Amino acid sequence: MTNREVELLAIGGGPANLALAVAIEELGVDGLAENTLVIERGHSIEWQRGLLLPWTKSQVAFAKDLVTLRNPRSEFTFLNYLRSVGRLDDFINMGSFTPYRVEISGYLSWVAQSLRKVQLQLGCECTSIAPVRDAAGTLTGWLTKLADGTTISSKYLVIGAGRDPYVPPTLAGLPAERLIHSTQYRYRVSELDKAGAHRIAVVGAAQSAAEMFRALQTDLPAGDVSWVMRSIGLRAYDTNKFTNELYYPSYIDKVFEARPEGREQILREMHLTNYSGVETDLLQELYTSMYLDKLAGVDRRRLVTMTDITGAREEGDEIVLELTDRRTDEVTELRRDLVLLGTGFVREMPAMVRDLAAAIGLDRIEVSRRYRLELNEQSDAACYLQGVNEATHGIADSLLSVLGNRAGDIAQDLLTRRAGTRVNGTHRATNGHLAAVPLSADGALHS
């Protein structure tokens, strides 16, 4: 069994860890960048693989790339990427702050290829992480096991692999070949007969469900699609200028330092700005296309609102969904061939993080302001969590908005630890608050 040793291992080759890789390279600290490894289970660097559709756009301004808000003079900015591929003039002429999703994906791939010191390894899937202790029982690092049976030892660990896809419990018992989560949409749908008269249910009422509903019109044009949602209808994102200020990196301190009741209110109200809506232009496009269907007498797409899926079973060669009308309590059946899930992600910490916490012996997952996992013991080792700290750092934590600044915070914390001596794991924020996330939380549907 091959055992590789690095100082810092970052799991996941998405925007979070690429931003960290850039920050570490730009800080120029002796030996750290050269001894940092980023691993990615995919065989290429892509952003939002499952919904990487040619017409989809980012909802975040181009300047909120991996580096600009931290270091606008960096060579790794999105604008420098456009210049390097000869598209800067064209992008400016488009007059839009929000790039297409394929542009963001291309930018991330360019950054990954442009790294000079930090190493990136593709096709490298993590299966487990275990704490490493010396003879005295002191935590000294981490042992990460890969799918091919090899291991990687590291003193520092950064987990940025994203959250686990959420499958509603009512649908969890259905055969896997009948369910397509939005994270799998592009690959799974491409395997189907495009001319087939597939009967499809789309579940959820937010952006990912809307994008799949829109995409099906061209991907499976002969399909019969019912879009099932609990809400009374579709609503647009709240993207006014005042709301957008809640996604400033500087707002993280206000969330983290808030008393529990205040933080709960912040998270509840911010939830409506990101998880419960659809981009305005897409809403207009959907309404227009469905109106044109009516003009043409076509009835292959419909919205089923205020409806709970209260049961699901496989019957013969079809799926039977039990639908309960939230207005009348009437129960009907919907027979489908496929169920597409625009249901977002599990709200609790990813299984990888929960398993590691259990192995360390933590009964709660607690993170510092600089995203370091609180170990509750003295240790030279450290573990950082990226993109999963919404409960303590705000809704922006899972988005592009704070990538550069968060990478800078983690890098600075790493440098402080490298320069210092062993410290107790229960580092606290300057106001004395310790941010905590329970090991389990509800996996409510984002809709």
Disulfide bonds with the S-S distance in Angstrom:
none
